Amino acid sequence: MKISQGVNRAPRTPDVSAVITFHAEGVLAHPTLHSIERCRNFAEERGLSVEFVITLDNADAETRRVVTQHPALRPNDQIHEVSFRDLSSCRNFAVAQSGGRYIGTFDGDDYFSKNWIATCVERIRGDGGKNIFHPELMLAFGGWNAYWWQVDQLEEYYRPGALLTTNYWNACAFAEREVFENCPYQVSRVGEAGFGFEDWHWNCETIALGYVHRLARGTVRFERRKEGGSLNIAHQQAGAVIRASRFFDKGAPNV
């Protein structure tokens, strides 16, 4: 396991890089890593190799202890201690350090169905690298309990104009690495410039660049909803808006 405080690019050997961000999850990081390891084991049974690329962004002592001592970690996994104080910068940094042809983003306190990684790779290989995949079903728990199905961009429920007011897809995305390299996440620090909802902006930007957001049928993300302190709540309380996107420019695809 590599633990660094700077750039430490891994050899480009794994099929998949699981980009996992942590900051102050504490003991909640423990079951999350077990969940992602379950995804890794399922993918490996189908011939895929998977690395973890973890960022500890100004992490508290408890989160650092739980993550660095977790039994799911392997010698070829990476842990980077950084001080961005920004989720977007963490993801961009981790992508740059990763070695996988395919990349999936994971939040540090959520869970995932074990078929998530394997199903996404299968779909990309079958449908092409211009596709970005999201879980079919979302199940929220904790401060708010609910479930809903996400929208496939190629199906009838997708309406381009709705992206003015609605973010169709959660931040859990899976695609070929070129998608993340061609369209990095934009900095979205709450309270600094009034901009927020970095995943919403990224979804719009990728569509403008010609990528298509699809559903990985049969997969689930279990999303922890906090009573307070989440990034989404902070954006709402600050009255944040998404940055200007090429998606809304005249002539953008499907607008």
WOUR-V913428 format. One record per pair of residues at least 6 apart in sequence whose C-alpha atoms are under 6 Angstrom apart, sorted by the first residue. I is the first residue (numbers start at 1). GAP is how many residues later the second one is. D is the distance in whole Angstrom. If there is no record, write none. Layout:
I_GAP_D + I_GAP_D
This chain:
1_73_6 + 1_74_4 + 1_75_5 + 1_76_5 + 1_77_6 + 2_76_5 + 2_77_6 + 3_76_5 + 3_77_6 + 4_76_5 + 5_75_6 + 5_76_5 + 9_88_4 + 10_89_6 + 11_88_6 + 12_87_4 + 13_86_6 + 14_35_5 + 14_36_6 + 14_86_5 + 15_34_5 + 15_85_5 + 15_86_5 + 16_34_5 + 16_84_4 + 16_85_6 + 16_86_5 + 16_87_6 + 17_33_6 + 17_34_5 + 17_35_6 + 17_83_5 + 17_86_5 + 18_34_5 + 18_35_6 + 18_85_6 + 18_86_5 + 19_34_5 + 19_35_6 + 19_86_5 + 19_87_6 + 20_34_5 + 20_86_5 + 20_87_6 + 21_33_6 + 21_34_5 + 21_86_6 + 21_87_5 + 22_34_5 + 22_86_5 + 23_33_6 + 23_34_5 + 23_35_6 + 23_36_4 + 24_35_5 + 24_36_6 + 24_39_6 + 25_38_6 + 26_36_5 + 26_37_4 + 28_81_6 + 29_79_6 + 29_80_6 + 32_77_6 + 32_78_6 + 32_79_6 + 35_76_6 + 38_76_6 + 39_75_4 + 43_75_5 + 51_26_5 + 52_25_5 + 53_25_5 + 54_24_6 + 54_25_5 + 55_24_6 + 55_25_5 + 55_26_6 + 56_25_5 + 57_25_5 + 57_26_5 + 58_25_5 + 86_103_6 + 88_97_5 + 88_98_6 + 88_99_5 + 101_75_6 + 101_76_6 + 102_73_6 + 102_74_4 + 102_75_5 + 103_71_6 + 103_72_6 + 103_74_6 + 104_69_6 + 104_70_4 + 105_67_5 + 105_68_6 + 106_66_6 + 110_112_6 + 110_113_5 + 110_114_6 + 111_111_5 + 112_108_6 + 112_109_5 + 112_110_6 + 113_106_6 + 113_107_5 + 116_103_6 + 129_47_6 + 130_81_5 + 131_80_6 + 131_81_5 + 131_82_6 + 132_42_6 + 132_43_5 + 132_80_6 + 132_81_5 + 132_82_6 + 133_40_6 + 133_41_5 + 133_80_6 + 133_81_5 + 133_82_5 + 133_83_6 + 134_39_5 + 134_81_5 + 134_82_6 + 135_80_6 + 135_81_6 + 135_84_5 + 135_85_5 + 136_13_6 + 136_14_6 + 136_79_5 + 136_80_6 + 136_81_5 + 136_83_5 + 137_11_6 + 137_12_5 + 137_83_5 + 138_9_5 + 138_10_5 + 138_82_6 + 138_83_5 + 139_7_6 + 139_8_4 + 139_83_5 + 139_84_6 + 140_6_5 + 140_7_6 + 140_82_6 + 140_83_5 + 140_84_6 + 141_83_5 + 141_84_6 + 142_82_6 + 142_83_5 + 143_82_5 + 143_83_5 + 143_84_5 + 144_81_6 + 152_62_5 + 152_63_5 + 153_60_5 + 153_61_6 + 160_95_6 + 167_33_5 + 171_28_5 + 188_7_6 + 188_8_5 + 188_10_6 + 194_46_5 + 195_45_5 + 195_46_5 + 195_47_5 + 195_48_6 + 196_39_6 + 196_44_5 + 196_45_6 + 196_46_5 + 197_45_6 + 201_41_6 + 204_43_5 + 205_40_6 + 205_42_6 + 208_38_6 + 208_39_5 + 208_44_6 + 208_45_6
